[in-house]
């Protein structure tokens, strides 16, 4: 949803030459093992036709009841006229988003979902699409640290089961060249969750939401070059009134000296800089022929070690699912009826470079 904040020229060309999306058939089947998703399954006017669960898509998916409310809450935020990322607004309006969901702590089939998504974005018509993964809302919102631990556990699990043999040769997260990758698709990841009280642009509903943005989103389809920065100031100006906190100091541009992508995935709500070491650990090289493929049928019914987003952290860290935040720590989500007051603190224009997309 939070797409490239600097795709104004790209968006204009797409407005002039829109691509029609055919309606989805009434009974879109689940993908057979090894099959590729079909473009005709998806309807720009029906968000549920674009839901992915494992190797199933559209009508073959039976989403839980809570997903409707989570999606509608996100849509209400993103479609608000004052929402900072107007590119996200256009993506939602045009039906250029895929969606998925996680029920409870079980993320065993998330790898299959992401492989299906990777196959879709390899198609020309979907190379600009993102995917939003909704997590089932907790009975009580967790602390910011708890959501952060859950977020990194999810990324670690995906990396550990990545079927792409090139995953063994990825650079370390401490490298400026590192970006999260799955099934050969590099993606910038945004975590939004209810514990963001001041950074409203990263609070999109009652549960955690992960937004995966392929790097192809940030490349001009005509020139094949990284899209310019002409829209950055427009988005940032809108953030000044939407958020109650200045732009985070860790935000930057991919490829710039000193920029680290992982620091921008999950932000602190009070602008404290990220720790020096990434919680994500690059997996050890191993025989990829022994790594199972990720179709849903091949995944166990119960999550294997590492596939439970709420497994306890190492002993040095508190058992976070037993740690409920104080009332003062939580900002309960409420749909925004009006844009935030213009009198709220403005994000100062500093010298720190910002990445070429809206990751705030």
Secondary structure, DSSP 8 states (H G I E B T S, - for coil): ----TT-HHHHHHHHHT--------TT-----TT----GGG--TT-GGGGBEETTEEGGG----THHHHHHHHHHHHHTSTT-S-HHHHHHHHHT-EEEEEE-TTB-TTHHHHHHHHHHHHTSGGGTT-EEEEEE---SS---HHHHHHHHHHHHHHHHHT---GGGGG---TTSTT---EETTEEEEEEEE-TT-SS-GGG--SSS-EEEEEEGGGGB-TTT-SB--STTHHHHHHHHHHH-SS---TT---TTSTT--GGGGTS--TT-----SS-S--------GGGS----GGGS-SS--TT-BTT----TTS--GGG----GGG-------SS---TTS------S----SS---
